[in-house]
């Protein structure tokens, strides 16, 4: 199964979905995640809590992770989580090492 991970250090799931500047893409096996590539994205968050959901930016993120079944993040807003699920991608709140995903 292919997954996307929001990470700032390449070792931990440690970034908010809307703030990430890149997703690390992994294939999961029974033993450990296998790194595939880094995919750069424009962050969804513009720093304004009253800002409406930006469908254009979200569409660009979706284009980068559409082959993934799960997205691992430390936080995600309700609307982006709902849209991910609508596209068949399960958002997973996770705040630990990437290596711990398979355990």
C-alpha positions, -999 to +999 in steps of 0.1 A: +000+000+000+013+034-009+012+062+018+021+099+020+038+113+051+040+149+063+075+152+077+100+180+082+130+157+090+124+126+070+124+104+101+092+114+119+056+122+111+057+157+125+038+181+103+003+194+099-014+185+066-021+221+057+015+233+065+036+206+049+058+217+020+064+181+008+051+146+013+074+116+017+060+087-003+064+052+010+053+017+001+043-003+031+053-039+034+048-063+063+082-054+078+090-017+072+081+013+050+101+015+018+109+051+007+099+059-028+103+097-033+097+133-020+068+152-036+068+190-031+035+208-026+024+244-018+011+245+018-026+248+020-025+270+051-021+307+044-020+316+082-055+330+083-078+310+105-109+325+088-097+316+053-121+294+034-111+260+021-090+266-010-101+240-036-074+250-061-046+244-036-062+213-023-065+200-059-028+205-064-020+185-033-044+158-044-027+156-077+006+148-058-009+121-035-037+106-055-020+073-057-018+070-019-043+051+002-034+069+035-019+102+045+000+104+079-001+138+096+001+152+131-031+174+124-056+180+097-087+202+094-122+188+091-127+199+055-094+186+041-099+153+060-134+150+046-122+157+011-094+132+014-119+105+024-142+115-004-112+108-028-105+074-012-076+085+010-077+079+047-061+106+068-042+092+098-033+113+128+001+100+139+029+116+158+059+092+160+087+078+139+080+068+104+095+034+112+068+029+138+040+029+112+044-008+105+045-019+141 
